[in-house]
Amino acid sequence: MNTRIKNIVVLGGGTAGWMSAALLKKVLGGSVNITLVESDEIATVGVGEATIPPIQHVNRVLGINEAEFLRETNATMKLAIKFENWYRQGQGYFHTFSSPGQSSAFCQFHHYWLRAKRAGLGKDLWDYDLNYLALSAGKFAKLETRDPRLELPYAYHFDAGLYGAYLRKISQALGVKRIEGKVNHTTINQDTGAVEQLLLASGVAVSGDLFIDCSGFRALLLQQKLGVGFDDWSHWLPCDRAVAVPSERLAQTRPYTRAIAHHSGWQWQIPLQHRQGNGLVYSSRFSSDEQATQTLLQNLECQPVADPRVIHFRTGRARQQWHKNVIGVGLASGFLEPLESTSIHLVQSAIVRLLKYFPHTGIQADVVKQYNQESRIEYEQVRDFLILHYKLNRREDSEFWQQMARISIPESLQHKIDVFAAQGVLVRERNDIFAESSWLQLLLGQGVEPRDHHPLAGAMDEAQLANFMQQTEQLKREPITAMHFHDDFLQRFDQA
Ligand SMILES: Cc1cc2nc3c(=O)[nH]c(=O)nc-3n(C[C@H](O)[C@H](O)[C@H](O)COP(=O)(O)OP(=O)(O)OC[C@H]3O[C@@H](n4cnc5c(N)ncnc54)[C@H](O)[C@@H]3O)c2cc1C
């Protein structure tokens, strides 16, 4: 299709729609016109409140002032996710955004740690992790450092509704045009098969050269109109529902998300400045909506402030996330449960990818193919990481967990587990969202103990090793004293 792309239409005004509109307009500027269509009749999904550190790139590109952002979205800082009862009931571990310890040129820290642990010289892995030490003291700081060992990488928890409204304000200030109205029909060019116009209930027609489908689970253009098909991954990740309810805020706001495994699913707790976000993700094959709602309400830390709401979803991805002149972004392009807070990141990376391959002078089949291939790989990498949480559980309390332990997993994941179990080597593919330290924490947390460590970790004698471990812990503990308690940080930063 050799048409110059001048008019972009974004369908949907949830997080995906407004993030797409803001980023595209900011980067492409006057070279394109962007119109966003959203319907007041169709609510946004209303969840999606925990993020991962790359979201800071979005804020940087959009020129967002962090104090204003925290204020407008009632955000808090996120240093990690705490997984409770995932391996066995009563046990927990962290997935922090930092890397534990300090590594040498050819040998990562965890090999020294493994050797020290076996010799009875070391502590828990997380005792050498700055994010963990900060969060367990309830503290936070923005550390300005060039020393990678002393970085405190962070993300945010924010109010999904406020975040959408904030992105809308930014988008409209940049020149994005908003049209309110429900799309009832879509016209297709009979020769090319491309979408030409969205026809609204009001009679208004919105034409475009390129359409970004951010219509949520409806996937109005990509699935309903173009029928690209769906790769269903529910045999690996069988949870298909969530019940969500907000509750009163905690007296002290934690700088991390909690993911607590229950009888047939898991519960999230996301601390915000004004309230806590809660939800239970479950499989309808193992739990009714009523049972799930009851489990959630029984496990709230504070009083609920609204009625629980059940959300249905399907795990998997659109077979082609770019087809003809339609690109699916957000829930319209696929969904993986929010265990690692990856969905908003997948919105961000879809737009970054689209900007990389932006078809200024027309849509080329090879470019679309490349875009789709990269999207598929990204989704598969997240999928494998999520499956790992379930597969290696040793819970015996319910059929749900026992069945999850029995599922056959993708070969790519089994290979990673086997290589780590053999020699403690972390296999991380190019462009994987998750760093080696993420894989490390998950594998150890889920009970994989490598049979051997790297030979370089054996080069020190025991006294040297003990000294190295002690120095490492001291190095990591040192910055904590100067940090503020999380709530104090939020207050001071707001006033700075
Ligand atoms: C239970 C759950 C928990 C989640 N937790 C997290 C999390 O912690 N972290 C994270 O990163 N992500 C999370 N997500 C994902 C996250 O919520 C979404 O990725 C994000 O909100 C983007 O949603 P969206 O904009 O694609 O869709 P939606 O918010 O559903 O927006 C769809 C938009 O399309 C419009 N629309 C639909 N049909 C029409 C029509 N016919 N005409 C006009 N407009 C129309 C609607 O009006 C709406 O504006 C979670 C998702 C679920 C289900």
The ligand as an SDF file (V2000), in Angstrom:
LIG
                    3D

 53 58  0  0  0  0  0  0  0  0999 V2000
   -7.4210   -7.7140   36.0110 C   0  0  0  0  0  0  0  0  0  0  0  0
   -6.4030   -6.8740   35.3000 C   0  0  0  0  0  0  0  0  0  0  0  0
   -5.3680   -6.3090   36.0120 C   0  0  0  0  0  0  0  0  0  0  0  0
   -4.3990   -5.5500   35.3470 C   0  0  0  0  0  0  0  0  0  0  0  0
   -3.3220   -5.0520   36.0460 N   0  0  0  0  0  0  0  0  0  0  0  0
   -2.3130   -4.4600   35.3750 C   0  0  0  0  0  0  0  0  0  0  0  0
   -1.1620   -3.9810   36.0460 C   0  0  0  0  0  0  0  0  0  0  0  0
   -1.0440   -4.0410   37.2670 O   0  0  0  0  0  0  0  0  0  0  0  0
   -0.1840   -3.4250   35.3010 N   0  0  0  0  0  0  0  0  0  0  0  0
   -0.2770   -3.3100   33.9440 C   0  0  0  0  0  0  0  0  0  0  0  0
    0.6730   -2.8500   33.3120 O   0  0  0  0  0  0  0  0  0  0  0  0
   -1.3890   -3.7010   33.3070 N   0  0  0  0  0  0  0  0  0  0  0  0
   -2.3940   -4.2650   33.9730 C   0  0  0  0  0  0  0  0  0  0  0  0
   -3.5150   -4.6560   33.3030 N   0  0  0  0  0  0  0  0  0  0  0  0
   -3.6520   -4.3260   31.8860 C   0  0  0  0  0  0  0  0  0  0  0  0
   -4.0740   -2.8760   31.7420 C   0  0  0  0  0  0  0  0  0  0  0  0
   -5.2600   -2.6390   32.4730 O   0  0  0  0  0  0  0  0  0  0  0  0
   -4.2920   -2.5200   30.2710 C   0  0  0  0  0  0  0  0  0  0  0  0
   -3.1870   -2.9380   29.5270 O   0  0  0  0  0  0  0  0  0  0  0  0
   -4.4530   -1.0540   30.0880 C   0  0  0  0  0  0  0  0  0  0  0  0
   -5.4080   -0.5320   30.9620 O   0  0  0  0  0  0  0  0  0  0  0  0
   -4.8160   -0.7340   28.6650 C   0  0  0  0  0  0  0  0  0  0  0  0
   -6.1650   -1.0340   28.4140 O   0  0  0  0  0  0  0  0  0  0  0  0
   -6.7380   -0.5890   26.9970 P   0  0  0  0  0  0  0  0  0  0  0  0
   -6.5630    0.8730   26.8710 O   0  0  0  0  0  0  0  0  0  0  0  0
   -6.1590   -1.4600   25.9680 O   0  0  0  0  0  0  0  0  0  0  0  0
   -8.2950   -0.9590   27.0850 O   0  0  0  0  0  0  0  0  0  0  0  0
   -9.5180   -0.2620   27.8590 P   0  0  0  0  0  0  0  0  0  0  0  0
   -9.0880    0.3970   29.1040 O   0  0  0  0  0  0  0  0  0  0  0  0
  -10.5750   -1.3060   27.9600 O   0  0  0  0  0  0  0  0  0  0  0  0
  -10.0200    0.8800   26.8750 O   0  0  0  0  0  0  0  0  0  0  0  0
  -10.8100    0.5920   25.7390 C   0  0  0  0  0  0  0  0  0  0  0  0
  -11.2900    1.8880   25.1350 C   0  0  0  0  0  0  0  0  0  0  0  0
  -11.9190    1.5970   23.9040 O   0  0  0  0  0  0  0  0  0  0  0  0
  -13.1130    2.3500   23.7950 C   0  0  0  0  0  0  0  0  0  0  0  0
  -14.0510    1.6260   22.9200 N   0  0  0  0  0  0  0  0  0  0  0  0
  -14.3120    0.3100   22.8810 C   0  0  0  0  0  0  0  0  0  0  0  0
  -15.2500    0.0520   21.9420 N   0  0  0  0  0  0  0  0  0  0  0  0
  -15.5770    1.2380   21.3850 C   0  0  0  0  0  0  0  0  0  0  0  0
  -16.4860    1.6420   20.3740 C   0  0  0  0  0  0  0  0  0  0  0  0
  -17.2850    0.7740   19.7600 N   0  0  0  0  0  0  0  0  0  0  0  0
  -16.5470    2.9350   20.0580 N   0  0  0  0  0  0  0  0  0  0  0  0
  -15.7650    3.8600   20.6670 C   0  0  0  0  0  0  0  0  0  0  0  0
  -14.8890    3.5310   21.6350 N   0  0  0  0  0  0  0  0  0  0  0  0
  -14.7990    2.2440   22.0000 C   0  0  0  0  0  0  0  0  0  0  0  0
  -13.6320    2.4640   25.2350 C   0  0  0  0  0  0  0  0  0  0  0  0
  -14.5040    3.5590   25.3770 O   0  0  0  0  0  0  0  0  0  0  0  0
  -12.3000    2.6600   25.9660 C   0  0  0  0  0  0  0  0  0  0  0  0
  -11.9850    4.0250   25.9630 O   0  0  0  0  0  0  0  0  0  0  0  0
   -4.5120   -5.3590   33.9560 C   0  0  0  0  0  0  0  0  0  0  0  0
   -5.6010   -5.8800   33.2570 C   0  0  0  0  0  0  0  0  0  0  0  0
   -6.5380   -6.6370   33.9130 C   0  0  0  0  0  0  0  0  0  0  0  0
   -7.6860   -7.2090   33.1390 C   0  0  0  0  0  0  0  0  0  0  0  0
  1  2  1  0
  2  3  1  0
  2 52  2  0
  3  4  2  0
  4  5  1  0
  4 50  1  0
  5  6  2  0
  6  7  1  0
  6 13  1  0
  7  8  2  0
  7  9  1  0
  9 10  1  0
 10 11  2  0
 10 12  1  0
 12 13  2  0
 13 14  1  0
 14 15  1  0
 14 50  1  0
 15 16  1  0
 16 17  1  0
 16 18  1  0
 18 19  1  0
 18 20  1  0
 20 21  1  0
 20 22  1  0
 22 23  1  0
 23 24  1  0
 24 25  2  0
 24 26  1  0
 24 27  1  0
 27 28  1  0
 28 29  2  0
 28 30  1  0
 28 31  1  0
 31 32  1  0
 32 33  1  0
 33 34  1  0
 33 48  1  0
 34 35  1  0
 35 36  1  0
 35 46  1  0
 36 37  1  0
 36 45  1  0
 37 38  2  0
 38 39  1  0
 39 40  1  0
 39 45  2  0
 40 41  1  0
 40 42  2  0
 42 43  1  0
 43 44  2  0
 44 45  1  0
 46 47  1  0
 46 48  1  0
 48 49  1  0
 50 51  2  0
 51 52  1  0
 52 53  1  0
M  END
$$$$
